Structures are given as structure tokens and as C-alpha cells.
């Protein structure tokens, strides 16, 4: 009997040790909408998204579609037809309730389990107005994701606080540049962080104080959170890695691999590493979505002295319309713009590490954010 008991115990230990590690390495998302507005899942999406005002070719309108994620603003007529050329990083969610003066009454909730990592309580410090950032972890092979809640009236949370999906963190408002009471809404993003050494990058390119540390909008690259919500609503077992894997590549940039060091973003996000990163190669190739979202970092055998576009999706109109101005050119030809070079530098870490002198007078405009 002792032998049978010992064999049973050994088999149980073996089973536990051999259980698929992938299940432990990536957890279910457990997403929840941040307000009680659930029209994104129904047949009336116009009741979910907040509109913007538009005047295109002399015609005024208030399109709700401009509250969606993607190239939904600043229409332009091109050889490909009418396209949106201004990218919207997140989604704008309408309030469900207002008081007699038209102020929104909706509470804002965390979309998933996480930890509060930043609260901006001064509306004038950012185009986002008052905003909150929550860090989420869905497994050891994913790295941190950051949900951002903007244009808040007030925040009811503090840095370091642990939250669950559905925890109230704020009240909807209309703080931030270009937002009035009529267009009060929640701007929501789900991001990856581009660079841990963001302060030096910001000082070098803007020469002004960065009020928000690593949680500045310029350091955040957003996913299509609306699509993620819809797919998750249909399949609660959806994994983030599967969602990212299906995002199409729009362009690739090859950069010199200096000193054989790994890129900061590749250290933070294991899923972004493609190929054998231990192998010494002269360069890295970074794959991007049209939004500028980094999709992959791959060792490359190509020798380059500076960042160069090594692939771009063919298009008849200018690539600047499809890449937030990161690229210029048409068809299969593209090159990095000044903004594109600056954005690539944010990923590569190739910028001076000495902070630029602070200006004698503080800038009156809000800190640049995406």
C-alpha cells in the first residue's frame, strides 16, 4: 500500500509540474466597460460614442463615428476617396445621465483588475485634463498594459491602490483642451509603454517640464480597445497575445543595433520579441501598425547607419495620412518624417541622456499628449 501511495503522490507531483505553463503565463482579461453605457454591444453604436463637430467641404455635421478608435477625424479627399487623416488613440464614451445643468453624472470604473499608477488632478497640465492610469498584468509573458481614463471631473482613487474590474475610480467630466459641457465624455485608452527613460526624451525634444513622468500620453501606444471589448464580449477566454497577433503590419523600420543591447521595450514586453535575440546581428527591424503601435522587434542582418523604412504597405495616397505623420511618400516608397524619427528614437533610446535646461518661463500650453 505504501508503494501504491508513493506512486500516486509522485504521479500527482509530476502532473502539476508538467501542466501547461502557457495557461499560467497568460491570464483571462476579465474586461468590463468603464461606465454603464453598453451600446457598443448593440445595434445603436451612436448612443455609445460621443460625437465631434465637423465642417468638411462646407458641410457641418456632428459625426458619432469620430468618437471611435482610429483614423476617424480630419477628413481629406484623396485618390483613394475620402479618408480620415487624424488618428484618435482611444474611444470617447457618452454619458448616460446628466443633471439639470447638463453635467454628466456617470461614474468611471476600472476596466480590469490592476493598480493605480498615476493620477493627474490638475486639468491644465494635460490635453487629457484630469486623468487616471491603471497598470494591468495578464501574465508573465505579456508585460504591463495601461488603461487611461481622461477628461474626468474628479478622481476617487490614489496611486498604489489595488482595484478590481468595476471599482469606481472617478467621475466623468469635461476637463481638457477642446471639451465643453455638451461634449462631456470619457476618453478611454489601453496602452503599452514605449520608453522607461521618457523624461530625457521629452526634455531633448520639447525642452519643457514633463508633468506626468512615464505616464505622459506621448509615451503611450494605444490598442483598438473598442474591438477588444467587442471580441471579449463574444469570447471571454480571449487572450491579449491572440488579439495583438492579428493586428496588421503597416510599416517596418530597420535600426542599427548598437552595442548588442536589447531595446527597452523588448525587455518590458516578451511578446514583442521575434526571432533569436541572443544572436548577434547588425540591426533590429521594428514592425509597426498604422497607428504607430509597435508589434514586433526582430533581429536583422541588414547593415544600416541610421533608421530606415524597410517595408511599407502600398497605398495611392501619402503615407503620412495613414501613419499619424510618421512617414511620407506613396505606394511602396516611404521615409521617416521628423516626427517619425523622433518616435523611433523613443523606442530605440537613441537620444541624449542629459536633461536640457529648463526654460526661463514655464510654457502656458498643456503638456503635449497624444
N, C-alpha and C positions, 0 to 999 in steps of 0.2 A: 504493500500500500504506500509506503514511504517513497518507493521508486516512482510509482504512478503519480503521486502528489508532486514530486520533484520535477518529473517530466511535464506535468501540466503547468507548473509555475514557470518553467523555462520557456515553454511554448507561449505563455501569456506575455512574458517579457519580450520575447522575440517578435511577437505580433505588434506590440507597442512601438518597438524600435524600428520595425520595418514599415509602419504605417506611412502612407504617402506624405512627405514633408510639404508638398505643394499646397495641401489643404491648410496647413498651419502657417505657411508663408504668405498666403493671401486670404483675407477675411471678406465676408459679405459686406457690401457697402452700407446697408441699413439706412438708406436715404429717406428723408422726409421733407416735404415742401416747407419753406420758411414762414409761410402765412397760411391762413385758411382758404386762400384763393386757389382752387383746384381746377380751374377752367382749362389749364394746359392739357388735361387728360380728356377733355370733352370735345364737343363739336363747335364750340364758340371760343376759339383762342383769343378773339378780340376783347373778351372780358378778362383775360389774364394779363395781357401785355399793355403797358402804358404807351400811349401814342407820343409822337413828337410833331411839332409844326413843320410844314414843308412848303416851299414855293419852288416848283420845278417847271420851267418853260412857261412861266406866267400863271400857273395854276396852283392855288393854295389848297392844302389838304392837311389832314391830321392822321397819318397812317399809323395804325397799331403795329404794323409789321416792323417799324423802326425800333420797336422795343425788344425785338428778338436779338439773338446772338448772330454775329457775322457781319458781312458787308451789306448793311441794310440802310445806310444813310448816304447823303450827298450824291444824289443820282447824277449820272452823266450819260449822254448818248454817245455810243461808240460804234465801231464797225461790227461789234458783237451784239448790238442792241443797247437798250438802257440797262445800266448796271449800277449798283451801289459801290462807291469808292471809299467810303469811310467805314472803318471797322468798329463794331461795338463788342467790347470784350466780354460782356455778361448779358443778363436779361433784366428788363425793367418790369416789375410786378405791380399791378394796380392795387390800390386799397379796396377792401371790401366794405368798410364802414368809415363814415366821416361824421364829425359833429356839426352843429348848426352853422358854424363859421366855415365849414369846408375842410377842416383839418383832419388828416387821417387818424383813425383810432386803432388800426391794426397793430398787434404785437408781432415782433420778429423773433423767430425761433431758430436754433441751431439745426442745420440740415442733417447732421450726423454726430456721433459720439466724437469728442475731441477735447481740446484745451484752448482757452482764450490766450492768445499770444500778443495781441495788440488792441488797444482802444484809443482812437483819436477823438477826443472830446471837444476839440476846438474846430468849429466848422470852417473857419477861414484858412486853415492850414493846408487844405487839400481841395481839389476839384470834387472829390468824393463827399465833401462835407464831413459830418461826423460819421465815422465808420469803425467797424469791428472786424478783426481777423481771427479765425479759429483754425488751429492745426489739427489735421486728421491723420491717423495711421491705419492703413488697411492691410498691413502685413510687412514682414521684414524685407521682402524683395521689391517693395514699391517705393519706399521713402515717403516723406511728408507731403501732403496736399493741404492747400489753404483756402478755406471759404471766406469770402469777403462780402460784408453787408454794408451798403453805403446809403448816403442821403438820410441818415437817421435823425429823428427828433432828439432822442436821448438814448444812452446805453445803460442797461441794467445788468452789468457784469464787470468783472475785474480781471486783470492779467493774472494768469496762473490758475484760474477757476476751471475745474473739470465740468464738462457739460455732456448731456445725452442728446440724442435726436429728439427735438421737440422742446428743449429747455428754452424758456424765454430769455433773450439776451438784450432786447432793445425795443423801441417803439418807432414805427415808421414815421418819416418826416419829409422835409423838402429842403434840407441843407445842402450846400454845394453850389458850384457855379452853374448857371443856366436853368435852375429848377425853381419853379414857383408853386404856390399852393394848389393850383389847378392840376399841375402835373406831378403832384406828390406821388412817390413810388419808392419801392425798394429796388436798388440795383444790386444784383447778386452775381458773384463770380466764383469759380472753382479753379484754383491756380496751382502751378508748380513755381518754385523759386529759382530764378536764373543764377544768382550770384550771392554767396555769403559775404563777400567783401564789397558790398554795394556802395558803402559810404565813399570809398576812394573813387570809384567810377563816377558817382554823382558829383563829387567835388571837381573832378577833372573836366567833365563835360558841361557842367552847369555853373560851377563856381559859386554856388549858394548853399545855404544850410539845407540839409536833408532832415525834415522834421520827423520822419517816420521810420528811420532805420531800415532794416531789410524788408519791411512790410510796405514800402512805397510801391504804388501801383506800377511804376516803371520796371520794378524788379519781379513782377508777377506776369506769368503767361497763362491765359485762361483757356479752359476746355469749353466745348459746347455743352453747357450744363443743362440746357433745355432738352437736348437729345438724350443726355444721360438720364435725366428724370423719366422721360417717356419710356426708354428701354428698360430701366429699372422697374418701372411700374408694371411692365409686362412680364419681367423675369427678375424676381427678387434674388436669384442666385448669380446675377451678372457680376463679373469681376472687372475691376478697373483695367487690368492688363489687356483683357479682351477688347474693351472699349477703345483703348488707345491704339491697339494694333490695327484697327480698321480705319483710322484717320489717314486720308491720302497724303502722300508727299507732294508738295508743290515745287520745292527747290532744295538744292544741296549746296553747301559751301565747304570747300576744302581749305584747311588752315595748317600752317606749319606746326609740327609737334616739337615744341621747344623743351629740351632737357629731358625728354621722355616722360614728362609728368602727365598724370591723369587730369582731365578737366574737372573743375569744381562740381559742375552739375552731374557729371558721370559718377562722382563719388557719392553724391546725395541720392541719385536715382538709379538703382541697379538695372531696371528695365530698359533704360536708355542705351546701355552698353551692348553693342552688337559686334560680333567677331571676337577675336582673341586680343584683348587689351594688354596682355603681358608681352606680346610680340612687338619688338622694336620696329617702328615704321617711321618714315619721314613726315607723315602728316595725319591729321584726322579729317574725316568727312562728316559734317553735321547735316542731318536731314531735318527739314522744316515743313510744317503745314503752311498753308497760305496765310494763316493768322500770325505766323512767326512762332508758333508753338514748336519747341524742339522735340523731335520724335526719335532720333537715333544719333549715336556717336559711334563711328566705325573707323578702325584703323585703315589708312590708305597708303598705297605705295607711290602715290604721286608726289613729286617734289615741288613745293611752292614756297615763295619767299614772303607772300602776303596772302590774306584771304581772297579766294577767287570762287565765283559761281561755277560749279562743275556739272550741274544739271538744273533745268527748269522746265516746267510743264509748258508746252507750246500754247500760245494764245495770240489772237489777232490784235487785241488792244494792248496798251502799255502795261507791263508787269507791275508798275507802281500802283495801279488801281486794284490789284489782286493781292498785294503783299504789304499793305499799310505803308507804302512808300519805301520799303526796304530795298527793292530792286528797281531798275529801269531797263528798258529795252522791250523788244517784241519777239513773238514767235519763239524760236529756240535760242535766241541771243539775250543775255541778261548780264548785268553787272551790279555790284553793290552801290547804293547811293551813300551819301554822307551819313544819313540816319541808319542805313543798313550796316555800314562799317562800325558805327557806334554800338549797334545792337549785338553784332557778332563779338565785339570786344567785351561786352557784358558777359557773354558765355565763356569766352576764352580766358578772361582775366588779364588780357594784354593791355593794361593801362597803368599810368604812374600810380605808385602806392603812397606818394606823399600828398597829403591833402593840399589843395590850392588855398591861398589866403582868402579869408572871409572878406566879402565886400564891405566897404565902409558903412554902407547903408543897407538895411535889410530890404529885400525885394517886397513890393506891395502885393504882387500877384501870388496866387496859391502855388504851392509846390507842384511841379509838373507831375501828372499822373496819367496813366493810360485810360 
